[in-house]
């Protein structure tokens, strides 16, 4: 009888993997054979996945909840699938997509259908990842146009900043002296001075 393993992945430490782990435990997979990564699926350089690869042997069965839990990169998903099924000769079962169960793909038509479905799903997973990144970029750009500032809020200017700024503008003191009198780094003084000047224009 084959050894059964499971791979679980969430993208960040804040996300909860309980739904995936519960599905694996209901299949009777021991906890010590459930490998979990809390890491992005952009590539396969994940510690627990690498440990799992070393453990898997020919004839073993690997369960994964959905294809995007395996990874998000279209070409790398296909490469890993081929490596696991052809080189390591491991069976894979994707719970959310029963057609992606290599135990059922014994005939030529089954293998062909499984390969087509895998390619389509892998492409969709990667395309969605690209769309999310593009939407994030567009959202940030639109917010900046509305005047939204990202990052930590700036500290309030010291009370003597206006005097130091005026003296520096009128060349009565150097930028270094102006920054020192305000208790600021020179680069910070210049940055804030440029913002003040931009508002005055």
C-alpha positions as CSV (number, residue, x, y, z in Angstrom):
1,X,0.0,0.0,0.0
2,X,1.3,3.4,-0.9
3,X,2.3,6.1,1.6
4,X,-0.1,9.0,1.6
5,X,1.1,12.6,2.0
6,X,-0.5,16.0,1.8
7,X,0.8,19.5,0.8
8,X,-0.8,22.6,2.3
9,X,0.1,26.2,1.4
10,X,-1.1,29.7,2.3
11,X,0.4,32.8,0.9
12,X,1.1,34.7,4.2
13,X,1.6,33.9,7.9
14,X,-1.7,35.8,8.6
15,X,-3.8,33.4,6.4
16,X,-5.3,30.3,8.0
17,X,-4.5,26.9,6.6
18,X,-7.1,25.0,8.8
19,X,-9.5,24.4,6.0
20,X,-6.9,22.6,3.9
21,X,-5.5,20.7,6.9
22,X,-8.9,19.5,8.0
23,X,-9.6,18.2,4.5
24,X,-6.4,16.2,4.7
25,X,-7.1,14.8,8.1
26,X,-10.5,13.7,7.0
27,X,-8.7,11.5,4.4
28,X,-6.9,9.9,7.3
29,X,-3.5,11.4,6.5
30,X,-1.3,11.5,9.7
31,X,-0.3,15.0,10.9
32,X,3.4,14.2,10.4
33,X,2.8,13.6,6.7
34,X,1.0,16.9,6.1
35,X,3.6,19.5,4.9
36,X,2.7,23.1,5.3
37,X,4.3,26.3,3.8
38,X,3.2,29.8,4.7
39,X,4.8,31.4,1.7
40,X,4.0,32.8,-1.7
41,X,3.4,30.3,-4.6
42,X,5.4,32.3,-7.1
43,X,8.1,29.6,-7.1
44,X,8.9,26.3,-5.5
45,X,11.8,27.4,-3.3
46,X,9.7,26.6,-0.1
47,X,11.3,24.8,2.8
48,X,8.5,22.3,3.6
49,X,7.9,21.6,-0.1
50,X,11.6,20.8,-0.5
51,X,11.4,18.4,2.5
52,X,8.3,16.8,1.1
53,X,10.1,16.1,-2.2
54,X,12.9,14.3,-0.4
55,X,10.4,12.2,1.4
56,X,8.3,11.1,-1.6
57,X,9.1,7.8,-3.2
58,X,7.8,5.9,-6.2
59,X,4.2,4.7,-5.7
60,X,3.4,7.3,-3.0
61,X,0.2,9.4,-3.2
62,X,0.2,13.2,-2.7
63,X,-3.0,15.1,-1.9
64,X,-3.3,18.8,-2.6
65,X,-6.6,20.8,-2.0
66,X,-6.5,22.8,-5.2
67,X,-4.0,23.4,-8.1
68,X,-3.2,27.0,-6.9
69,X,-2.0,25.6,-3.6
70,X,0.7,23.7,-5.5
71,X,1.9,27.0,-7.1
72,X,1.0,30.1,-9.0
73,X,3.5,30.0,-11.9
74,X,2.1,28.3,-15.0
75,X,5.4,26.9,-16.4
76,X,6.7,25.8,-13.0
77,X,3.5,24.0,-12.0
78,X,3.7,22.0,-15.2
79,X,7.4,21.3,-14.6
80,X,6.8,20.1,-11.0
81,X,3.8,18.0,-12.1
82,X,6.0,16.2,-14.7
83,X,8.8,15.8,-12.2
84,X,6.6,14.3,-9.6
85,X,4.6,12.0,-11.9
86,X,7.3,11.0,-14.4
87,X,10.6,11.1,-12.6
88,X,9.6,10.3,-9.0
89,X,6.6,8.3,-10.2
90,X,4.3,9.7,-7.5
91,X,0.5,9.8,-7.9
92,X,-1.2,13.2,-7.3
93,X,-4.8,13.9,-6.4
94,X,-6.2,17.4,-6.5
95,X,-9.2,17.3,-4.2
96,X,-11.1,20.3,-5.8
97,X,-10.7,18.9,-9.3
98,X,-11.2,15.1,-9.3
99,X,-10.2,14.8,-13.0
100,X,-6.7,15.7,-11.8
101,X,-6.1,12.4,-10.1
102,X,-3.3,10.5,-11.8
103,X,-4.6,7.2,-10.4
104,X,-7.6,7.5,-12.8
105,X,-5.6,8.5,-15.8
106,X,-4.4,5.0,-16.7
107,X,-5.5,5.1,-20.4
108,X,-4.2,7.4,-23.1
109,X,-7.4,9.5,-23.3
110,X,-7.4,10.0,-19.5
111,X,-3.8,11.1,-19.6
112,X,-4.6,13.6,-22.4
113,X,-7.6,15.0,-20.7
114,X,-5.7,15.4,-17.4
115,X,-2.8,17.2,-19.1
116,X,-5.2,19.6,-20.9
117,X,-7.1,20.4,-17.7
118,X,-3.8,20.9,-15.8
119,X,-2.5,23.3,-18.4
120,X,-5.7,25.3,-18.5
121,X,-6.0,25.5,-14.7
122,X,-2.3,26.4,-14.3
123,X,-2.7,29.2,-16.9
124,X,-5.8,30.5,-15.1
125,X,-3.9,30.5,-11.7
126,X,-1.0,32.4,-13.1
127,X,-3.2,34.8,-15.1
128,X,-5.2,35.7,-11.9
129,X,-1.9,36.3,-10.0
130,X,-0.8,38.8,-12.8
131,X,-4.3,40.4,-12.8
132,X,-4.1,40.9,-9.0
133,X,-0.7,42.6,-9.3
134,X,-2.0,44.8,-12.1
135,X,-5.1,45.8,-10.1
136,X,-2.9,46.7,-7.1
137,X,-0.6,48.9,-9.3
138,X,-3.6,50.6,-10.8
139,X,-5.2,51.2,-7.4
140,X,-2.0,52.7,-6.0
141,X,-1.6,54.9,-9.0
142,X,-5.2,56.1,-8.7
143,X,-4.8,56.8,-5.0
144,X,-1.7,58.8,-5.5
145,X,-3.5,60.9,-8.1
146,X,-6.1,61.6,-5.4
147,X,-3.3,62.7,-3.1
148,X,-3.2,59.6,-0.9
149,X,0.2,59.2,0.7
150,X,1.6,55.7,1.4
151,X,4.0,54.8,4.1
152,X,4.4,56.2,7.6
153,X,3.1,59.7,8.2
154,X,5.7,62.5,8.3
155,X,6.7,63.8,11.7
156,X,5.5,67.4,12.4
157,X,8.0,70.1,11.6
158,X,9.9,71.6,14.5
159,X,8.8,75.0,15.7
160,X,11.9,76.7,14.4
161,X,11.8,75.1,10.9
162,X,10.2,78.1,9.2
163,X,12.9,80.4,10.6
164,X,15.7,78.0,9.7
165,X,14.3,77.5,6.3
166,X,14.1,81.3,5.6
167,X,17.6,81.8,6.8
168,X,18.8,79.0,4.6
169,X,16.9,80.4,1.6
170,X,18.4,83.8,2.1
171,X,21.9,82.2,2.5
172,X,22.4,83.4,6.0
173,X,23.2,79.8,7.1
174,X,24.1,76.6,5.3
175,X,21.9,73.6,4.8
176,X,24.0,71.7,7.4
177,X,23.5,74.5,10.0
178,X,19.8,74.7,9.3
179,X,19.3,71.0,9.6
180,X,21.3,70.9,12.9
181,X,19.3,73.8,14.4
182,X,16.1,71.8,13.6
183,X,17.5,68.6,15.0
184,X,17.1,66.9,11.6
185,X,19.4,65.0,9.2
186,X,20.5,67.1,6.3
187,X,18.7,64.9,3.8
188,X,15.5,65.2,5.8
189,X,15.8,69.0,6.0
190,X,16.3,69.2,2.3
191,X,13.4,66.9,1.6
192,X,11.0,68.9,3.8
193,X,12.4,72.2,2.5
194,X,11.6,71.0,-1.1
195,X,8.1,70.2,-0.1
196,X,7.6,73.6,1.5
197,X,9.0,75.3,-1.6
198,X,6.7,73.3,-3.9
199,X,3.6,74.4,-1.9
200,X,4.8,78.0,-2.2
201,X,5.1,77.9,-6.0
